[in-house]
Amino acid sequence: MPRIIAQSILDHIQPVVLVGGRSSRFGRDKLIEPIAGEPMVTIPINALRGVFGDRVAIVGQCDPLVAELGDAVIDDPYPGLGPVGGVCAALEHARSDIFVCAGDLISIDQETIIAIVAASIERPDALGCIAYDGQRHPTIGLYRARCLPMFEQSIAQDKLKLGMVLDQAQIAHVSVASSALRNANRPDDLADLRE
């Protein structure tokens, strides 16, 4: 049974799609790779829109087509720093909690996003609430506004692994279905999704 999250809570969370990757393993810009006739990046954008409405922000250097697919664009003052830079840029811009999805998620759904938001309500002490299926997925989750200084410090210290910014004791790991967490790193990852 789907959970219902109060609109007043959702309104204070900025949904964000991280799009600044280089697609080096894919061999070309994977975010514009067509899946069911639409660019790949529309999958996380539409999943977030289904929960938060038409206010999904794109963050990271990307093809102009990708930027146009979002409802807003957040300037990224940290190009080339990976997800840490994207999350930091989004936190600085929003000055609120953010919900982050990587742009290459090919099976993310509203149910998974709602489960993570619901867990964040149950764990107000947690600085981050991220997807977990036996391993952590830090590019799918909610980050609190108050963790911005930790992201800024990580960048200043050149510690750019997203999973290492926050102490694991400060993170709620939210058990969700592995099937919703698939991403595409290589063209073969899309074999079962081709038209």
N, C-alpha and C positions, 0 to 999 in steps of 0.2 A: 504494500500500500504506500503510495507516494506521500512524503512528508510535506507539510505546508509550512513555509517560512513567511513570517510577517513581512509585508512589503516595506515597512519602516526599517527593518534590518537590512533587506536587500538594497535599499536605496543608499545605504551608507557603506556599501562595498563597491569599489570600482573594478569591473571585469576587464581583464587585459589578456591579449594574445602576444606572446613573444615571437618575433619574426626576424631576429637579427642574425640567424645562423648562416653559415657559408655553404651548406649542402655539399660539402666536399666528398663525402662517401656516396652521395646520390649521383654526382657527376653533372648535375644541372640544378637550377632552382626548383627544389621539390615543392615549395609552397604553391606554385602555380601549376603543378602537375595535375591534369584532369582526373577527377574521380566522379563517376556518374555525371559527367558533363560539367562539373564545377571545379574550380581550383581547390586543391587539398585544404588550404587554409580556411575555407568556408566551413569545414566540419567543426573545428573548435569555436569559430565565431558564432555559428548558428546554435551550438549547444549552449554557449554563454547567453546569447540573446534569449533563448527559451526560458532562462531562469531570471536574468536581470533586465531584460528589455533591450531596446535599440540604443545602447550606450557603450558598446564594446570598443575599447581603445586598442590600437596597434602600437607596439613599441619595438624599435630596432630598425636598423638600415635594411631596406627591402625594395623590391621591384615596385614601381609606382602603382601597378595593378593591385598588388597586395594591400598597399596603404589605402587605396580607394574602397576596398571591401569592408573596412572597418567603419565604425560610426565616428571615430575620432582618432587622431594620431598624437602620440606623446613623443616629443623630441627626445632623442637618446644622446645625452652628453657623454656616454661611455661606450662608443662604438668599439667593437672587437673584444669586449670583456665578457661576452657570453651572457648566460641567464642572470648572473649576479648583477651585471650592469643594467640589464633590462628591468629586473625587479626593483633595483635601486632607483632608476629613472621613474618608474611608475609610482613608487612610494613618494618620491619627492614631488611629483606632479599632483597626485591625488590628495595627499595629506589625509588619507583615510585608509582603512583596510582595503586590500586588493585581493582579487581572485585571479590567479594566473593559470593559463593553459599554454603549453608549447604550441607553436603553429603547425607542427607536423603530426599532431594527434589524429589518427584516422578512425577512431571508434569511440571517442569521448562522448558521453551522453548527459542529458539533464539530470538523470537519476544520480549519477556519480557526483556531479557538482552539488546537488542539493544535499546529498549525504555528508559531504565535506563541510558545507556551510552549517548544517545541523550540528555536526560535531564541534564546530567552532563556538556555537552557542552554549553547548554543554561544557566546553573547556575554555572559559574566558581568560584563564591564566596562561594558556598556550600562546606563544608568539607566532607560531605557524601551525596550520593543520594541513597535512599533506596526504595524498593518496598512498596506500600501502597494500601490497598483495604478496607479502613475504619479502619484498624489497621496497625501499623508499622511492617515491617518484616526486622529487621536489619541484618539478615544473608543472605539477598539477596540484594546486592547493591555495589556501588562503594565508596571506601574510598580514599581520597587524601593522598598523601605522607606527606603533611604538618600536618596531624593530628596525626602523630606518637608520638610526645611528650605527647599528651593528653592520648593516650593509655598507654604509659609507666607510666605516673602519676597515672592513674587509677589502674594499677597493683601494683604500689608502695603503694597506699593507700588502697589496698584490696577492691576496688570498681569494682566488676566483672560482673555487669549486662550490656550487650552490649548496650542496648538502653539508658543507662545513661552516657556513656563516653562523648558524644558530646552534647552540648547544642542544644535543638530542633530547635532553631532559626538558627543554622548552618547547618541544614540538609534539603535537598530537598526531599519531599515525592512524589514519582512518582506513579501516579494512574495506576495500571495494573490489569488485570483480576485475580480474586480470583482463578480461575481454574488452573492457572499456578503456584500457590504458595503452593500447597499441600505438606505436608511432612508426614512421617510415624513415629509415636511414638509407636504404638502398632500393632501387627499382623493384627488386624481387619481393620486397615487403608489400607491394601493392598487387601482386599476382592474382589474389582472390577477389580483388575489388574492381578489376578492369571490366569495362562494358563488354 
